[in-house]
Amino acid sequence: MKTYIVTFKPETTDSEIQRAKDDIVAKGGSIEHEYTLIRGFSAKMPDGPAISALEASPHVENMEMDQEVTTQ
């Protein structure tokens, strides 16, 4: 499973974010980290329905695969 960082639009309610997390878990994924400074989380998700549902959500501001970043 790949890990994704998911951020939500500022006006997204806590219950909508919780619904997204519950959906990921129901589809076989797991929440890895919940962010406090931004509205979002990182999650391990299997390819397929969980990813498609988040990409289609009007509440998601950005979703990208977590990866290592270097300065050189």
N, C-alpha and C positions, 0 to 999 in steps of 0.2 A: 504494500500500500504506500502511496505517496502522501507526503504532508503538504497541506496548503495553508496559506495565511488568508483569512477572510476578514474583510473590514466592511462595516455597515454605514449607511448614510446617517448623519447626525440625528435626524428625526425618527429613526427606527426605534420602536419601543423595546423595552427589556423582554416583554413576552414574545415579540416577533423573533428576537435573537434566540431566546430559549427554544422556540419552536424549531428553528433551524438546527440547533444543537441536537435536539431530540430526534429530528429526522436523520441526521448523520449517524447517530448511534443505532437507530432502528434499521438502517441500511448496512450495518456492519462496520461502521467507522468508529473512531474514538476522538474525543476532545483532548488535545495535548496540553494546551496552555490558553488561559483566558487573559486578555490584555486589560489593563486598567486605564491607561492614558488614551487609548483609542477604543472605539466600539468594535470589538472583534475578538477573534480567537484563532488558534492554529488547530488543525484537525488532520488526523490520518484518515483517508477515505479510499475505498476501493473504486476503481474506474467504473463509471456507469451512472446509475440513477441519482446518487447523492450529489455528484459533481454537477450533473445536468440541472438538477433542481436548484442548486445554489446559483449557477450561472444565469438561470432564467428569473431569479427573484428580483423584484423591483427594489428591494431593500438593500441589496448588496452593492456596495460602492466599488469594491475591488476584490479580486480573488487571484492569487498567484501561487505557483508551486514554491515551496520553501526551498532555498538553496544556499549554499555557502557563497559568501561574497568576500573578495580580497581586494586590496588596494594596489596590488602590483601585478 
